[in-house]
């Protein structure tokens, strides 16, 4: 059984190890994830980065999301990562469902998720499509030539 709780400082190293082991993130992206964790540890929800950890005997994954600055009810999901040893057990789905419910509780109406068009991210894109997200925007050659920014969107409330 999975338990999801607010991320604590002791989760930092296991989360960073998960990011490294998934082979989806560059060292620069992992440094940014570390900065977001540190911001959360220093300011909690006021940091704008709401971070929760999935536990299944140990740290199994995490999600980081928060309100999008200068919008009304729009939230970004910045990171979802699951330990490769436990992928396929619906932990990513549980983290996403948790984030969506929490966003709804905070009167969120729209969620965005950004990812890459690289082939190695095809399972990531499929993950969001299967969970009711649609491609809301694509910026060609955003990250580098041949690597588009793909933004997935899900409306969770009409308010």
N, C-alpha and C positions, 0 to 999 in steps of 0.2 A: 504494500500500500504506500502511496505517495503522500507526503505532507508538504505543504507549501507555507512558508513563513517568511517574515522580513529577513533580509540578508543581514548577517552579523559579520564583524571584522574577521572572525575565524574562518569564514567562508571564502575570503578573498583568494588565498592561494589555491584551494581546490577549483574555484571558478576559473582562475587564470590557466590552470593546468588543463581544464576541460577545453577552453578556447584554443590552446595550443594543440591538443590531441585531436580535435575535430578536423584539423587541416583545412578549415574554411577561412581562417583569418590570418592576415599578415601580421608581422611583429608590430607594425605601426597601429593597426587596428586593436591589437591586444593592449598596447600602451594606452590607447584611448579608453578602452573598457576599464582599465585599472584607474584612470583618472576619474571616470564616472563613478566607480565604486568608492573611491576616496572622497569624492564630493558628497555622495550619499551618506557615508559614514560621518562626515563632518556636519552635515546640515539636514539629514533625513529627507523627508518629503519636500522641504523648502528648497532643496537643491534642484528640483525639477526632474530628478532621475529617481524613479521609484523602483526599487530593486527587491526581488523576492527569490528565494532559493527553494528548489525542490529537493526533498530528502527521501531517500530510499535506502536505509541503513547508513548511507553517507551522502555527501553532496552529489546529486545526480544531474543538476542543471540549474539554470536561473533565467530570469526574465528581467529586463530593464525597460521601463517605459515612462512616459510623463507627458504633461500638458505641453502642447506646441505653443511657444511664445507668440504673442500678438494674434491669437485666434480665440474664438468662442467655442469651446467644447470639442476642439480637435486635439487628439493625442497621437504621439509617435510611439511605436514600439521600436526601440533601438536595438535590442539584443534578445534573442532566445537561443540558448545553447544547451545541449544535452550531452552528457558523458557518452562517448562512443560505445562504452561497455553496456549501456542500458538503452541505446537507441532502439526504436521499434516497439517500445513498451507504452507508447502513448503519453510519455512524460512531456514532450513538446506540446501536445494537444492540451494537456492539463494546465500547463503554464500559460498558454494562449487563452484558454477559457477563463482561467483565474484573472488574467490581465483585463480581458474584455468585461468581465463582471465588475471588477474594481473600477474600471473607467466608467462604466454605466452608473455605478453608485456615486461617482463624482460628477454626474451630469454630463459625461462625455457623449458626443453624438457621432463623431467620425474618427476612425483610426487609420493611420497611414503606416506603412512598412516599406522601407527602401532596401533594395538588394541589387545585385549585379546580374547582367545578362550572360555572364560566362557559363559555359556548359556545366562546370562543377556545382553551380547553384541551381540547376534544374530541379533537384529534389526540394530545395527551399521554395522555389516559385510554385511548384506543385502543391506543397504543404499549404500555402496560403490560399491557393485557388480552391482546394478541396474543403476549406473551412469558410467559404463564403466571401472571400476577398476577390476583387477584380483589378485588373491592370488599369490604374487611373491615369498614369503618365509614363512616358518613356523619353529619356533624353539621350540621344545617340552620342556615342563616343565620349560620354561624361567622365568616366574614370580614366580611360586611355582609349586610343583608337581601337574600335571593335568591341569595346566594353561599355554597354549602355547602363544607365541608371534606370531601374524599373521600380516604380512606386505602386504598391498595392494599396487598395482602399476598401474599407468596410464601413457602411453606415449602420450604426447601432441604435440610433434614435432619430426621430424626425424633429425633435424639439430644437 
